[in-house]
Amino acid sequence: MAERGGRGRLLRRFARNPVSLAGAVVVLALVVCAVIPGAIAPAPEDAGPTVHFDRAFRAPGAGHWLGTDDVGRDLLSRVVFGARVSLLLAAVVLAIALGLGVPLGLVAGYRAGSALSAVIMRTTDVFLSVPPLALALAVTAALRPNLVSAMAAIAFAWWPWYARLVYGEVLSRREEPYVEAARALGLGDRAIAFRHILPNVVSPVVVKATLDVSFVILLAAGLSFLGVGAQEPTPDWGTMVARGRTFLPDSWWVSTMPGLVVFVAVMGFNLLGDALRDALDVWG
């Protein structure tokens, strides 16, 4: 009962924070667009290789709320379908990064001082010494530029951050009384690490993952903008910005509109992540 009451207080505090609500609304809107883009986009066929040269470069207005691009495709429709591409990419990247980084950080932290821990953390330090964009560019340069390559490249650059985070959290918790009690009861190292320590480091990992969605979206858009991420006709936000820059400043909306969507998406996940961090800090 006390636990449910504490969660209720946190939810009420979250709901009273307008910044938290703004972030939640933006994220919810993006998720809805990603799940049912065909029901929201006014011209779903424009998410593909369709061309309508008779309506190219139409400015934003009642017929096309965000305008059309150089081949007449409705930008609103492509932006809506782009939410699916961006969120799918972020979900896959973070799933891989969490799947690699969390277990490695957990093992390294629990076995701190061992040769295995030293190898894991020195490898992590090597990866962290290279900027994520540079590392992702190096990976995509060795692969065929497409959405799958972008996912692999970003995941390759992202897992060390979770390994480092979990390593630090485990170091601060492995001598806690509940861990000593588990050892006294005769539990093995694996059971202690995964059943007792890991649940207590979930909160910072969840907060970081929420914040990282925005960074992954921004990095993926950057790779696509540079031509090594998603390729046409995939409705990717970074690809749309890159395509539209050729027509600046006359047809400014072709690149500005998807660029604004990237800005709003990044801001929404940042606001939601900050709100979760505050809430979980209070909960802890």
Secondary structure as UniProt FT lines:
FT   HELIX           2..16
FT   HELIX           18..35
FT   HELIX           37..40
FT   HELIX           44..47
FT   TURN            48..49
FT   HELIX           53..55
FT   TURN            56..57
FT   TURN            65..66
FT   TURN            70..71
FT   HELIX           75..110
FT   TURN            111..113
FT   HELIX           115..128
FT   HELIX           132..141
FT   HELIX           147..173
FT   TURN            174..175
FT   HELIX           177..184
FT   TURN            185..186
FT   HELIX           189..191
FT   HELIX           192..197
FT   HELIX           198..201
FT   HELIX           202..225
FT   TURN            226..227
FT   TURN            232..233
FT   HELIX           237..244
FT   HELIX           245..247
FT   TURN            248..252
FT   HELIX           253..283
//
